Amino acid sequence: MSEQKPGADHLLDHEYDGIKEYDNPLPKWWLWILYATVAFSVAYYFLPLPFGEGPGSVAEYEAEVAKHQASQPAPSGPAVSDDDLRRAAADPAQLAAGKAVYETNCAVCHRADGGGVIGPNLTDNAWIHGGTPAQIHLTIAQGVLAKGMPAWDRILKPDQVNAVTAYVLSLHGTNPPNAKAAEGTSADAPPAGPTGP
């Protein structure tokens, strides 16, 4: 048997079913990378990182949401008063515009007649988030995300939010059949003009 050169492949002493096996050692550079990776993983697991722990995914998400909200423009225009909304509820043109917006966006949760499905009944005297015209306007504008109602002021124009508020005011006291049971606190809503068209 000839003498093997150092580092050269050579046959091992054993044989299985007529098969001989070469000894092919891994390259030294590959082994050093393996050893370094194992050492780093042990250090990474047991030792604190030199730059500290990160904020975590929840904190990063909250920071992104806050950054997005800060980048949104502030609502423009003067606040709508109760009197303005009552006047709008007495205006047939405003009611017609509000009814169109309501049927497109609100009827799926509050029923076409306002009797309530997923959302509350809008025709009774009970209000979850306040029953004054300004409070109803605020609820429509800002939404109730916990209940699945979007902030409509980000979707609709301000005059559409005013018109749909006027239409909701006109639904008060219409008493549709099979309406949803009252939810929230009873409030004496002021007269809102003519009942719904």
C-alpha positions in Angstrom: 0.0 0.0 0.0 1.4 3.3 -1.0 1.9 6.1 1.6 -0.9 8.8 1.6 0.0 12.4 1.2 -1.1 14.6 4.1 -4.5 16.2 3.5 -5.2 13.8 0.6 -8.3 11.5 0.5 -7.5 8.0 1.7 -9.5 4.8 2.1 -10.5 3.8 5.6 -9.6 0.4 7.0 -13.1 -1.1 6.9 -15.2 -2.5 4.1 -19.0 -3.2 4.0 -20.5 -5.5 1.4 -17.6 -4.8 -0.9 -17.9 -1.0 -0.4 -14.9 0.9 0.7 -15.2 4.4 2.2 -13.0 7.4 1.7 -12.1 9.6 4.6 -13.1 13.1 3.3 -12.6 15.5 6.2 -14.4 18.8 6.0 -12.4 21.9 5.1 -10.9 23.8 8.0 -12.6 27.1 7.0 -16.0 25.4 7.1 -15.3 23.9 10.5 -14.2 27.3 11.9 -17.5 28.9 10.6 -19.5 26.1 12.3 -17.6 26.6 15.6 -18.1 30.3 15.5 -21.8 30.0 14.8 -22.3 27.6 17.7 -20.4 29.9 20.0 -22.4 32.9 18.9 -25.7 31.1 19.4 -24.8 30.1 22.9 -23.7 33.7 23.7 -26.8 35.1 22.1 -29.1 32.8 24.2 -27.4 33.4 27.6 -25.9 36.8 27.5 -27.8 40.1 27.1 -27.2 41.9 23.9 -24.8 44.9 24.3 -27.5 47.3 22.9 -30.4 46.0 25.1 -33.7 44.5 24.2 -35.8 45.9 21.5 -39.2 47.4 22.0 -41.1 44.3 20.8 -43.6 43.9 18.0 -46.6 45.4 20.0 -44.7 48.5 20.9 -43.5 48.9 17.3 -47.1 48.5 16.0 -48.4 51.1 18.5 -45.6 53.5 17.5 -46.5 53.0 13.8 -50.2 53.7 14.6 -49.3 56.8 16.5 -47.1 58.0 13.7 -49.8 57.4 11.2 -52.5 59.2 13.3 -50.1 62.2 13.8 -49.7 62.4 10.0 -53.4 62.6 9.4 -54.8 66.1 8.9 -56.8 67.5 11.7 -60.6 67.8 11.1 -61.2 71.1 9.4 -64.1 73.5 9.6 -66.1 74.7 12.6 -67.8 72.3 14.9 -71.4 71.6 14.1 -73.9 72.8 16.7 -77.2 71.2 17.8 -79.1 74.0 16.2 -77.3 73.5 12.8 -78.2 69.8 12.9 -81.8 70.5 13.8 -82.1 72.9 11.0 -80.6 70.3 8.6 -83.1 67.7 9.9 -85.9 70.1 8.9 -84.5 70.7 5.4 -85.9 68.2 2.8 -82.8 68.5 0.6 -80.5 67.7 3.5 -82.8 64.7 4.5 -82.7 63.4 0.9 -78.9 63.6 0.8 -78.7 62.0 4.3 -81.0 59.2 3.3 -78.9 58.4 0.3 -75.7 58.2 2.4 -77.6 56.2 5.1 -78.9 53.7 2.7 -75.5 53.2 1.1 -73.4 53.0 4.3 -75.5 52.6 7.4 -78.6 50.5 6.5 -76.6 47.2 6.5 -76.1 47.5 10.3 -79.0 49.7 11.4 -81.7 48.5 8.9 -83.2 50.7 6.2 -85.9 51.9 8.6 -83.4 52.5 11.5 -84.7 49.6 13.5 -81.3 48.1 14.1 -79.6 44.8 13.1 -76.0 44.5 14.2 -76.0 48.2 15.2 -78.5 49.7 17.7 -82.0 50.8 17.0 -81.9 54.5 15.9 -85.6 55.2 16.3 -86.1 54.7 20.0 -85.2 57.1 22.8 -82.1 55.2 24.1 -78.6 56.2 23.0 -75.4 54.4 23.8 -73.0 57.3 23.1 -75.3 60.3 23.8 -78.6 61.5 22.2 -78.0 65.2 21.5 -77.6 66.1 17.8 -73.9 67.0 18.4 -73.2 63.7 20.2 -74.9 61.7 17.4 -72.8 63.6 14.9 -69.6 62.9 16.9 -70.5 59.2 17.1 -71.0 59.0 13.3 -67.8 61.0 12.6 -65.5 59.2 15.0 -67.1 55.8 14.8 -67.1 53.1 17.4 -64.3 50.8 16.4 -64.9 48.4 19.3 -68.3 47.7 17.8 -67.2 47.6 14.2 -68.4 51.1 13.2 -65.8 52.9 11.2 -65.0 56.6 11.6 -67.1 58.0 8.8 -65.4 61.4 8.8 -62.4 59.6 7.2 -64.6 58.1 4.5 -67.4 60.7 3.9 -67.2 64.4 3.3 -68.2 66.7 6.2 -71.5 67.7 4.5 -72.3 64.0 4.0 -71.7 63.4 7.8 -73.9 66.4 8.6 -76.6 65.2 6.2 -76.6 61.6 7.5 -76.8 63.0 11.1 -79.8 65.0 10.1 -81.4 61.9 8.6 -80.7 59.8 11.8 -82.4 62.6 13.8 -85.4 62.4 11.6 -85.7 58.6 12.3 -86.3 59.3 16.0 -89.8 58.2 17.1 -90.8 56.4 13.8 -91.2 53.1 15.6 -90.6 50.6 12.8 -92.0 47.1 13.2 -89.8 44.4 14.7 -87.2 47.0 15.9 -84.3 45.9 18.0 -84.7 46.4 21.8 -83.4 49.6 23.2 -79.8 49.8 24.2 -78.0 52.5 26.2 -79.4 55.3 28.3 -82.7 56.8 27.7 -82.5 60.4 26.6 -85.1 63.0 25.7 -84.1 63.9 22.2 -85.4 67.2 21.0 -87.8 67.3 18.1 -85.8 66.8 14.9 -88.2 68.1 12.3 -90.3 65.9 10.1 -90.2 62.1 10.5 -88.3 60.1 7.9 -89.2 60.3 4.2 
